[in-house]
Amino acid sequence: MANPSKPIQTISAAEKNALEAAGLLILDNRRERPLYFSGRFLAAQDLTADQSYFLSRQAALNRTLGFGVVQGLDIQLGSNPFTVEITPGYGVTPNGEIVAIATKQPFPVRLNRLALIQTLDATFGLVTQPNEPVWSQRGLFILALRPVEYFDNSIALYPTSLTERKTQTTHYGNIVEATAVSLIRYRNTSSDNWDQLQADVAREIFLANVPLDLPADVLPLAMLALNNGTIIWIDTAMVRRELGGRSELGVETVSQALRSAHIQQYQQHLARVEQNFTPAIAATSYFRALPPAGKLPKTAVNPNTFTQTYFPAEMAVELTVVPTDELAVLVTDSLLLPPIDLQAESDELEGISVLIVIPLKRQEIQTFKGQLSQIDNEVRLTRTLRLAAPGLIAKRKPLERLQRLRQPAITPPVVDAQTVIDQRWRERLNQTKELWYVRRRNVAHYADVVGFNVPVGGNDRTGLRQLSHRLDELSLTDTFNQLQSKASLSARADIAALLNTQKFASSDVLTRSMVRQLETQAAIAIPPTQTSDTEAATDETTLATPPMTLDRATVFKVAEQFGDPRLGEGLTRLETTNDALKGSSEVVAALVDSDQVLALDRLARAIPSAELPAFTADLVAAASEGAEATRNFIRHRLEGISQ
């Protein structure tokens, strides 16, 4: 391992000349310092060169880390509309210099006392000649910090030689580093629409990547809109950047600091807009570009009609719920995506997909999912939102236009499963405190894997032995073997793993129902075909090998139907109440053949305990008449609950 304390290798003059002649030596005159040795005469310029070397090297090291605010330096409005305050903190300018405010209290900056800015601007090279006073100016300005130095601490100046004869004088003995406040003009304006001006500048900076074109030794902190010295608004995220690097993606370099600043700037702007906006707010009315993620007003989504007014009609918008502890991950991940250009053409907007997110605690999501699963076991935790803008018919997609033409003017009130699902979503929208949106990728993540995975259980032999014993008791061994012969290698392991789970191991009805569904899928996968006499005379060896009709996708499709985490609770209530539902093979067969086991389980969960004895008695009576009577009985009771 290399010694970290080993000094830089020194080469001789001859080696230096040889490397330079071969074009292998890079000279940097800025990296030069005095060489001290005994007997050398030292002058003031030698010690100054020594200090300059270390200052230059420190600045170069700072530049390798990036530039921006390290800590503090927040801008806030002061006690009057002419004053801003800068909180204590420090940062690094683009050329690597450090600027700092080391006061204990926020540093006040009175804009109507900055008449000296005329001279400072010219001195710092920000303008070629002094401007009019700040309090008579109008437009956008950038409040920034700049490192400066001044001389202090006068000390005695002695003669530099024995022959020099002059009266003793004084000279400054210290160089003091300080930080100066600068107010740099960014743009003049004659418009009174300051919100539109803010939106235009945000689009230039965050979408078009227009540089601020500031000197390298200036650290911008905020953009100010001034009207004759009065502060209209302060936008810190427009120009402020936190110290950090860039994300190298190979194809394009993404500035994480720039994307983060865009989100902050957007949310600050949105907070101002929300104070005076109408309920039906549209993003295009106040913004020219949106960050890839951010908050949006609750009123942007109408819970009664499940429509949205915020995003353009061409964009695909869906509503979903996510755990609150995963929201930060979604937002961070979206920083790799470009901003949303609201002034783009319709074709480009159609390729943008946005997810509106309701943040919920994990237990709330489980409760919400359980409520929806009781109504429809295959319901998804996302739903599409249409645009609530009757005047934008031309921008709607063709399918949406046709769907709206088919909708009757007055829809009669029909209570069905979808109506109950809508009500559950409506309750969540009304209860949520905030909504977020996240831009979605157009290309989904996927893994291109050759081959397939075979699941391995914890104790494979014991599990298979228990499954085999249970299938023998249920007289399902032959059926199970036929399914295995039609399944691929990976699908066989999936089938065995499914039937070995606790929910199936504890319920004969669920086990039979699962096997029946797998049989149905196997029959669908290979429909019967007519064969000719020639085909019938195929070699017996070929006929003895059954085709593989069950793959993993088919098994997963069946497993999804039984994926409700509460599945089995209703059946357990019924079997506990009436032994015939578990002990009578005739009743169990009727339940399975009715293809209503999943619906029966949901129904049994919702029935009050006092009504269970009567319900199970009626169910056993229907089952004794066969599968058709059982099917009609369950459907009739479900309709009664819906009404």
ZAMARGU-4260 file (C-alpha; in steps of 0.2 Angstrom, whole numbers, plus 5000, padded with zeros to 4 digits):
<rodrens>
0) 5000/5000/5000 | 5007/5017/4995 | 5013/5029/5009 | 5000/5044/5010 | 5013/5055/5019
5) 5026/5053/5005 | 5031/5070/4997 | 5029/5073/4978 | 5044/5066/4969 | 5058/5078/4964
10) 5067/5077/4948 | 5083/5084/4943 | 5086/5099/4930 | 5092/5086/4918 | 5077/5075/4920
15) 5066/5091/4918 | 5074/5096/4902 | 5073/5078/4895 | 5054/5077/4899 | 5051/5094/4892
20) 5060/5090/4876 | 5050/5074/4874 | 5034/5083/4877 | 5030/5073/4893 | 5031/5088/4905
25) 5016/5100/4908 | 5022/5116/4916 | 5010/5127/4926 | 5018/5143/4931 | 5004/5146/4944
30) 5010/5132/4954 | 5027/5139/4960 | 5033/5143/4977 | 5050/5149/4985 | 5063/5136/4989
35) 5070/5140/5006 | 5088/5136/5011 | 5101/5142/5023 | 5110/5158/5017 | 5096/5164/5006
40) 5091/5182/5006 | 5073/5184/5009 | 5063/5199/5002 | 5044/5203/5005 | 5040/5196/4988
45) 5047/5179/4992 | 5035/5177/5007 | 5020/5184/4997 | 5024/5172/4984 | 5023/5158/4997
50) 5006/5163/5003 | 5000/5165/4985 | 5005/5148/4981 | 4995/5140/4996 | 4980/5151/4992
55) 4980/5146/4974 | 4982/5127/4979 | 4968/5128/4991 | 4956/5136/4978 | 4961/5123/4966
60) 4956/5110/4978 | 4940/5118/4982 | 4936/5118/4963 | 4937/5100/4962 | 4923/5098/4975
65) 4912/5110/4965 | 4904/5126/4970 | 4889/5132/4979 | 4882/5135/4996 | 4889/5123/5010
70) 4879/5129/5024 | 4867/5143/5028 | 4867/5159/5018 | 4848/5158/5016 | 4839/5174/5010
75) 4823/5181/5019 | 4813/5196/5019 | 4818/5209/5032 | 4807/5220/5042 | 4803/5232/5028
80) 4801/5229/5009 | 4818/5237/5006 | 4828/5225/5017 | 4833/5207/5015 | 4843/5197/5028
85) 4856/5184/5025 | 4858/5170/5038 | 4876/5165/5044 | 4885/5152/5033 | 4898/5149/5020
90) 4900/5144/5002 | 4912/5142/4988 | 4913/5152/4972 | 4916/5144/4955 | 4934/5149/4956
95) 4936/5140/4972 | 4936/5155/4984 | 4927/5154/5001 | 4914/5167/5005 | 4907/5167/5023
100) 4895/5177/5035 | 4901/5173/5052 | 4889/5184/5062 | 4878/5176/5075 | 4863/5185/5069
105) 4856/5186/5051 | 4866/5200/5041 | 4854/5214/5036 | 4856/5221/5018 | 4846/5238/5015
110) 4844/5240/4997 | 4840/5258/4998 | 4857/5261/5006 | 4867/5253/4992 | 4872/5268/4983
115) 4889/5262/4984 | 4884/5248/4972 | 4888/5259/4957 | 4906/5260/4962 | 4907/5242/4967
120) 4900/5236/4951 | 4913/5245/4941 | 4927/5240/4952 | 4922/5222/4952 | 4921/5222/4933
125) 4902/5218/4933 | 4898/5233/4923 | 4908/5245/4912 | 4901/5261/4920 | 4891/5265/4935
130) 4872/5262/4934 | 4858/5273/4941 | 4854/5270/4960 | 4846/5254/4964 | 4831/5262/4972
135) 4826/5270/4955 | 4829/5253/4945 | 4816/5241/4939 | 4819/5223/4934 | 4828/5207/4940
140) 4843/5207/4950 | 4855/5193/4957 | 4860/5195/4975 | 4877/5188/4977 | 4893/5187/4988
145) 4910/5190/4983 | 4927/5188/4992 | 4937/5204/4994 | 4953/5209/5004 | 4958/5224/5013
150) 4974/5230/5022 | 4973/5234/5041 | 4984/5236/5056 | 4997/5249/5053 | 5014/5245/5060
155) 5031/5253/5059 | 5041/5253/5043 | 5060/5252/5046 | 5074/5256/5033 | 5079/5242/5021
160) 5097/5246/5021 | 5111/5254/5032 | 5113/5269/5021 | 5095/5273/5019 | 5090/5288/5030
165) 5072/5294/5032 | 5060/5297/5045 | 5051/5282/5052 | 5034/5279/5044 | 5020/5266/5046
170) 5013/5253/5034 | 4999/5241/5034 | 5004/5225/5042 | 4989/5213/5039 | 4979/5207/5024
175) 4961/5204/5030 | 4949/5193/5020 | 4931/5198/5019 | 4914/5195/5010 | 4906/5209/5000
180) 4887/5209/4995 | 4884/5212/4977 | 4868/5216/4968 | 4870/5211/4949 | 4857/5216/4936
185) 4850/5201/4927 | 4836/5209/4916 | 4827/5225/4913 | 4808/5224/4911 | 4793/5235/4908
190) 4780/5222/4911 | 4770/5222/4927 | 4766/5203/4926 | 4780/5198/4938 | 4773/5180/4939
195) 4774/5177/4921 | 4792/5185/4921 | 4797/5173/4935 | 4790/5158/4925 | 4799/5163/4909
200) 4816/5165/4918 | 4813/5148/4926 | 4811/5140/4909 | 4826/5148/4903 | 4837/5142/4917
205) 4830/5125/4921 | 4824/5119/4904 | 4835/5128/4891 | 4850/5128/4902 | 4854/5146/4899
210) 4869/5151/4909 | 4868/5165/4922 | 4884/5173/4914 | 4891/5179/4931 | 4909/5181/4936
215) 4918/5166/4942 | 4922/5174/4959 | 4903/5178/4963 | 4892/5166/4973 | 4874/5169/4968
220) 4861/5167/4983 | 4844/5174/4976 | 4835/5182/4962 | 4826/5198/4967 | 4812/5206/4957
225) 4813/5225/4961 | 4801/5239/4956 | 4809/5256/4960 | 4819/5248/4975 | 4803/5239/4982
230) 4805/5220/4983 | 4791/5211/4973 | 4797/5193/4976 | 4813/5184/4981 | 4817/5167/4972
235) 4832/5159/4980 | 4831/5142/4971 | 4832/5151/4954 | 4851/5155/4956 | 4856/5147/4972
240) 4865/5130/4971 | 4870/5118/4985 | 4888/5112/4984 | 4888/5096/4975 | 4894/5087/4959
245) 4886/5081/4943 | 4879/5064/4940 | 4889/5056/4925 | 4877/5045/4916 | 4888/5041/4901
250) 4875/5048/4888 | 4872/5065/4896 | 4878/5074/4912 | 4864/5078/4924 | 4866/5092/4937
255) 4858/5085/4952 | 4860/5102/4960 | 4851/5111/4946 | 4837/5098/4946 | 4835/5100/4965
260) 4835/5119/4963 | 4821/5118/4950 | 4810/5108/4962 | 4813/5121/4976 | 4810/5135/4964
265) 4794/5128/4958 | 4787/5124/4975 | 4791/5142/4981 | 4783/5149/4965 | 4768/5138/4968
270) 4766/5143/4986 | 4764/5161/4980 | 4752/5156/4966 | 4741/5146/4978 | 4737/5162/4988
275) 4727/5170/4974 | 4723/5156/4961 | 4706/5149/4956 | 4701/5131/4961 | 4703/5125/4943
280) 4721/5129/4942 | 4731/5125/4926 | 4750/5124/4926 | 4752/5132/4909 | 4744/5148/4916
285) 4758/5151/4929 | 4773/5140/4923 | 4782/5137/4907 | 4791/5122/4913 | 4789/5110/4927
290) 4802/5100/4936 | 4801/5081/4935 | 4793/5080/4952 | 4785/5091/4964 | 4769/5096/4974
295) 4753/5101/4966 | 4737/5109/4973 | 4724/5097/4980 | 4711/5106/4970 | 4720/5100/4954
300) 4711/5083/4956 | 4692/5083/4956 | 4687/5068/4968 | 4669/5068/4962 | 4673/5066/4943
305) 4691/5059/4945 | 4697/5072/4933 | 4712/5084/4933 | 4715/5102/4928 | 4733/5104/4931
310) 4742/5095/4917 | 4740/5097/4898 | 4727/5086/4889 | 4740/5077/4879 | 4749/5070/4894
315) 4744/5053/4902 | 4740/5056/4920 | 4737/5042/4933 | 4733/5042/4952 | 4741/5030/4964
320) 4746/5028/4983 | 4763/5026/4989 | 4771/5024/5006 | 4777/5040/5014 | 4794/5033/5017
325) 4796/5029/4998 | 4791/5047/4992 | 4808/5054/4994 | 4815/5039/4984 | 4803/5043/4970
330) 4807/5061/4969 | 4826/5058/4970 | 4825/5045/4956 | 4815/5057/4945 | 4829/5070/4946
335) 4838/5059/4932 | 4823/5064/4920 | 4822/5080/4911 | 4810/5094/4916 | 4792/5095/4908
340) 4791/5108/4894 | 4774/5115/4895 | 4776/5124/4879 | 4781/5109/4869 | 4772/5103/4854
345) 4757/5091/4856 | 4766/5076/4849 | 4780/5078/4862 | 4768/5080/4876 | 4759/5064/4872
350) 4775/5055/4876 | 4775/5061/4894 | 4767/5051/4908 | 4764/5058/4925 | 4759/5049/4941
355) 4750/5059/4954 | 4754/5052/4971 | 4744/5051/4987 | 4757/5048/5001 | 4750/5036/5015
360) 4757/5026/5029 | 4760/5008/5025 | 4747/5002/5037 | 4735/5014/5028 | 4739/5007/5011
365) 4736/4989/5017 | 4719/4995/5024 | 4715/5004/5008 | 4720/4989/4998 | 4709/4977/5009
370) 4694/4988/5006 | 4696/4988/4987 | 4700/4969/4987 | 4683/4966/4997 | 4674/4973/4982
375) 4685/4967/4967 | 4700/4955/4970 | 4708/4961/4954 | 4707/4980/4957 | 4723/4990/4955
380) 4730/5003/4966 | 4731/5016/4951 | 4718/5024/4941 | 4718/5035/4926 | 4713/5054/4927
385) 4705/5063/4913 | 4706/5081/4909 | 4692/5092/4916 | 4692/5105/4902 | 4676/5105/4891
390) 4684/5118/4879 | 4699/5107/4874 | 4690/5094/4864 | 4703/5096/4850 | 4717/5091/4861
395) 4709/5075/4868 | 4715/5058/4862 | 4703/5050/4849 | 4698/5036/4861 | 4693/5048/4874
400) 4683/5058/4862 | 4673/5042/4857 | 4671/5037/4875 | 4663/5054/4879 | 4652/5053/4864
405) 4645/5037/4871 | 4642/5044/4888 | 4624/5048/4891 | 4619/5066/4897 | 4611/5060/4913
410) 4617/5043/4920 | 4605/5034/4931 | 4611/5031/4949 | 4617/5012/4948 | 4626/5005/4964
415) 4639/4993/4958 | 4656/4988/4962 | 4664/5002/4953 | 4654/5015/4962 | 4660/5008/4979
420) 4678/5008/4973 | 4676/5026/4967 | 4669/5031/4984 | 4685/5023/4993 | 4696/5033/4981
425) 4686/5049/4984 | 4688/5047/5003 | 4707/5045/5001 | 4708/5061/4991 | 4697/5071/5003
430) 4708/5065/5018 | 4725/5068/5010 | 4734/5083/5016 | 4745/5085/5000 | 4747/5078/4983
435) 4764/5075/4973 | 4767/5071/4955 | 4782/5061/4948 | 4787/5060/4930 | 4787/5042/4924
440) 4800/5034/4913 | 4794/5030/4895 | 4805/5014/4895 | 4802/5002/4910 | 4817/4994/4919
445) 4819/4976/4914 | 4832/4962/4915 | 4836/4952/4900 | 4841/4935/4907 | 4844/4919/4898
450) 4836/4904/4906 | 4824/4905/4921 | 4824/4904/4940 | 4818/4889/4949 | 4812/4893/4967
455) 4820/4883/4981 | 4810/4881/4997 | 4818/4880/5014 | 4814/4862/5017 | 4810/4855/5000
460) 4808/4836/5005 | 4798/4839/5020 | 4786/4851/5010 | 4784/4839/4996 | 4780/4825/5008
465) 4767/4835/5017 | 4759/4841/5000 | 4759/4823/4994 | 4750/4817/5009 | 4737/4830/5009
470) 4734/4827/4990 | 4731/4809/4994 | 4718/4813/5007 | 4709/4824/4995 | 4710/4812/4980
475) 4719/4824/4970 | 4736/4815/4967 | 4732/4810/4949 | 4725/4827/4945 | 4741/4835/4952
480) 4752/4823/4942 | 4743/4827/4926 | 4746/4846/4929 | 4764/4843/4933 | 4766/4833/4917
485) 4759/4848/4907 | 4770/4861/4916 | 4787/4867/4912 | 4801/4864/4925 | 4800/4881/4933
490) 4781/4881/4933 | 4781/4864/4942 | 4791/4871/4956 | 4779/4886/4957 | 4763/4875/4958
495) 4771/4865/4972 | 4776/4881/4981 | 4759/4889/4980 | 4749/4873/4986 | 4762/4872/5001
500) 4758/4890/5007 | 4748/4891/5024 | 4732/4898/5016 | 4730/4882/5005 | 4737/4870/5018
505) 4723/4875/5030 | 4709/4875/5018 | 4703/4860/5007 | 4691/4871/4998 | 4705/4883/4992
510) 4716/4869/4988 | 4703/4861/4977 | 4699/4878/4969 | 4717/4882/4965 | 4719/4865/4956
515) 4703/4867/4947 | 4709/4884/4940 | 4725/4877/4935 | 4716/4863/4926 | 4705/4876/4917
520) 4720/4886/4911 | 4729/4870/4905 | 4713/4866/4895 | 4713/4884/4888 | 4731/4883/4883
525) 4729/4868/4871 | 4711/4869/4863 | 4705/4853/4855 | 4708/4851/4836 | 4702/4840/4823
530) 4714/4827/4817 | 4715/4817/4801 | 4717/4799/4799 | 4735/4802/4794 | 4738/4812/4810
535) 4729/4799/4821 | 4742/4786/4815 | 4756/4796/4823 | 4770/4786/4832 | 4764/4780/4849
540) 4780/4787/4857 | 4775/4805/4851 | 4757/4803/4858 | 4764/4797/4875 | 4773/4814/4878
545) 4760/4827/4883 | 4764/4845/4877 | 4769/4858/4889 | 4754/4869/4891 | 4758/4877/4909
550) 4772/4890/4910 | 4776/4902/4924 | 4766/4916/4917 | 4750/4905/4917 | 4754/4899/4935
555) 4756/4917/4940 | 4740/4922/4932 | 4731/4910/4943 | 4741/4914/4958 | 4735/4933/4956
560) 4717/4928/4958 | 4722/4920/4975 | 4733/4934/4980 | 4722/4943/4993 | 4731/4943/5009
565) 4715/4941/5019 | 4710/4926/5008 | 4703/4912/5018 | 4696/4922/5033 | 4679/4921/5027
570) 4679/4902/5023 | 4686/4899/5040 | 4671/4908/5048 | 4660/4898/5038 | 4668/4881/5042
575) 4669/4886/5061 | 4650/4889/5061 | 4644/4874/5051 | 4654/4858/5050 | 4646/4852/5034
580) 4655/4865/5024 | 4671/4856/5029 | 4667/4838/5032 | 4654/4835/5018 | 4663/4830/5002
585) 4646/4834/4992 | 4645/4851/4999 | 4664/4855/4996 | 4663/4848/4978 | 4648/4860/4975
590) 4657/4875/4981 | 4672/4872/4971 | 4662/4868/4955 | 4652/4884/4957 | 4668/4894/4953
595) 4662/4906/4967 | 4675/4902/4981 | 4684/4919/4980 | 4667/4928/4980 | 4661/4917/4994
600) 4676/4921/5005 | 4674/4940/5002 | 4655/4938/5006 | 4658/4928/5022 | 4670/4942/5029
605) 4657/4955/5027 | 4642/4945/5035 | 4639/4950/5054 | 4642/4935/5066 | 4624/4935/5071
610) 4619/4931/5054 | 4632/4917/5050 | 4622/4902/5057 | 4607/4906/5045 | 4618/4910/5031
615) 4628/4894/5032 | 4612/4884/5034 | 4606/4891/5018 | 4622/4889/5009 | 4623/4870/5014
620) 4605/4868/5007 | 4610/4876/4991 | 4626/4866/4989 | 4616/4850/4992 | 4606/4854/4976
625) 4622/4856/4966 | 4635/4868/4959 | 4622/4879/4949 | 4611/4882/4964 | 4626/4886/4974
630) 4632/4899/4961 | 4615/4907/4960 | 4614/4908/4979 | 4631/4917/4981 | 4627/4929/4967
635) 4610/4933/4974 | 4618/4937/4992 | 4631/4948/4984 | 4618/4958/4974 | 4609/4960/4991
640) 4624/4968/4999 | 4627/4979/4984 | 4610/4986/4985
</rodrens>
